[in-house]
Amino acid sequence: MPMEQGNVSRRISQQGTESALDKSTSGLIGYVTEYYPNASSISKELRHTVDIDVPNGSRTIKYYGVPCFVYSQGVIDKGLEKNDRVWVQFINGDRKQPIVTAYYREPGQLDLFWNNLKFRVSDFFGSLGV
């Protein structure tokens, strides 16, 4: 019986180790350090690309000139900004071919203020039954 438990424990441990060391992922979250807009003054290879930092445990992986596949979604027309959060995927799982497919920008304090004011005003009029 102890021999069987030892084998089972060892097998479970190996499976856990393999899955913990699995480097394949559908994507990673990174942060924009530089955005190269779609301007004629920038070389064609760098247009609409970003430099990003991807935190990976205690170290940070840097990617340069990553193509950006996020288009015409309101604020994105003005381009990405430093510290925007981006979703980085890899073509066919190849870590040497990253692409940015989504982004998230934290709202600024002014945006938060106006949104808060709008909700409070609508709540006030809603409580009056207007």
C-alpha positions as CSV (number, residue, x, y, z in Angstrom):
1,M,0.0,0.0,0.0
2,P,2.7,2.6,0.8
3,M,4.4,1.8,-2.5
4,E,1.1,2.5,-4.4
5,Q,0.7,5.8,-2.5
6,G,4.3,6.8,-3.3
7,N,3.7,6.2,-7.1
8,V,0.4,8.1,-7.1
9,S,1.9,11.0,-5.1
10,R,4.9,11.1,-7.5
11,R,2.7,11.0,-10.6
12,I,0.5,13.8,-9.2
13,S,3.6,15.8,-8.3
14,Q,5.1,15.4,-11.8
15,Q,1.8,16.5,-13.4
16,G,1.7,19.6,-11.2
17,T,5.3,20.4,-12.0
18,E,4.7,20.0,-15.7
19,S,1.7,22.3,-15.8
20,A,3.4,24.9,-13.6
21,L,6.4,24.9,-16.0
22,D,4.1,25.1,-19.1
23,K,5.2,28.2,-21.0
24,S,2.4,28.0,-23.5
25,T,-0.3,30.6,-23.0
26,S,-2.9,32.3,-25.1
27,G,-1.4,35.7,-24.2
28,L,0.1,38.0,-21.7
29,I,-0.6,41.4,-20.2
30,G,2.0,44.1,-20.9
31,Y,2.4,47.8,-20.6
32,V,3.1,50.3,-23.3
33,T,6.4,52.1,-23.0
34,E,6.4,53.8,-26.5
35,Y,3.8,54.1,-29.3
36,Y,4.7,54.8,-32.9
37,P,1.7,56.3,-34.6
38,N,0.6,55.8,-38.2
39,A,2.5,58.9,-39.4
40,S,4.5,59.5,-42.6
41,S,7.5,60.8,-40.6
42,I,8.0,57.3,-39.1
43,S,9.5,54.4,-41.1
44,K,6.9,52.0,-42.5
45,E,8.3,49.1,-40.4
46,L,7.5,51.0,-37.2
47,R,4.1,52.5,-38.0
48,H,1.3,51.6,-35.6
49,T,3.6,49.5,-33.4
50,V,4.4,49.6,-29.7
51,D,7.3,48.9,-27.4
52,I,6.0,47.0,-24.4
53,D,7.2,45.7,-21.0
54,V,5.7,42.3,-19.9
55,P,6.1,41.5,-16.2
56,N,7.1,37.9,-15.8
57,G,7.6,37.0,-12.2
58,S,10.6,39.0,-10.8
59,R,11.8,40.1,-14.2
60,T,10.4,42.1,-17.1
61,I,10.5,41.0,-20.7
62,K,10.8,43.9,-23.2
63,Y,9.4,43.7,-26.7
64,Y,10.2,46.3,-29.4
65,G,8.2,47.2,-32.5
66,V,5.3,44.9,-31.7
67,P,2.5,45.2,-34.4
68,C,-0.7,46.6,-33.0
69,F,-4.0,45.0,-34.3
70,V,-6.3,47.3,-32.4
71,Y,-8.1,49.7,-34.7
72,S,-10.6,52.6,-34.5
73,Q,-12.1,52.0,-31.1
74,G,-12.9,55.6,-30.0
75,V,-9.9,56.7,-28.0
76,I,-7.5,54.4,-30.0
77,D,-7.7,56.8,-32.9
78,K,-5.5,59.1,-30.9
79,G,-3.1,56.2,-30.4
80,L,-1.9,54.3,-27.4
81,E,-0.3,56.0,-24.5
82,K,2.4,55.2,-22.1
83,N,1.3,52.8,-19.4
84,D,-1.8,51.6,-21.3
85,R,-2.4,47.9,-20.5
86,V,-2.3,45.7,-23.6
87,W,-3.0,42.1,-24.4
88,V,-0.1,40.4,-26.1
89,Q,-0.6,37.3,-28.1
90,F,1.9,35.2,-30.0
91,I,1.6,34.0,-33.6
92,N,1.4,30.2,-33.5
93,G,2.7,30.4,-29.9
94,D,6.1,31.7,-31.1
95,R,7.5,34.0,-28.4
96,K,9.5,35.8,-31.1
97,Q,6.3,37.0,-33.0
98,P,4.2,39.0,-30.5
99,I,1.2,41.1,-31.5
100,V,-1.0,43.4,-29.5
101,T,-4.7,42.6,-29.9
102,A,-6.5,44.6,-27.2
103,Y,-5.8,47.4,-24.7
104,Y,-7.2,49.0,-21.6
105,R,-6.7,52.5,-20.4
106,E,-7.3,53.6,-16.8
107,P,-9.7,56.5,-16.8
108,G,-8.2,59.8,-15.7
109,Q,-9.4,61.7,-12.7
110,L,-11.3,64.2,-14.8
111,D,-13.2,61.4,-16.5
112,L,-14.0,59.8,-13.1
113,F,-15.3,63.1,-11.8
114,W,-17.6,63.7,-14.7
115,N,-18.9,60.2,-14.7
116,N,-19.6,60.4,-11.0
117,L,-21.3,63.7,-11.3
118,K,-23.6,62.4,-14.1
119,F,-24.6,59.4,-12.0
120,R,-25.3,61.5,-9.0
121,V,-27.4,64.0,-10.9
122,S,-29.4,61.3,-12.6
123,D,-29.9,59.5,-9.2
124,F,-31.1,62.8,-7.7
125,F,-33.7,63.4,-10.5
126,G,-34.6,59.7,-10.3
127,S,-35.4,60.0,-6.6
128,L,-37.7,63.0,-7.4
129,G,-39.6,60.8,-9.8
130,V,-38.9,63.0,-12.8
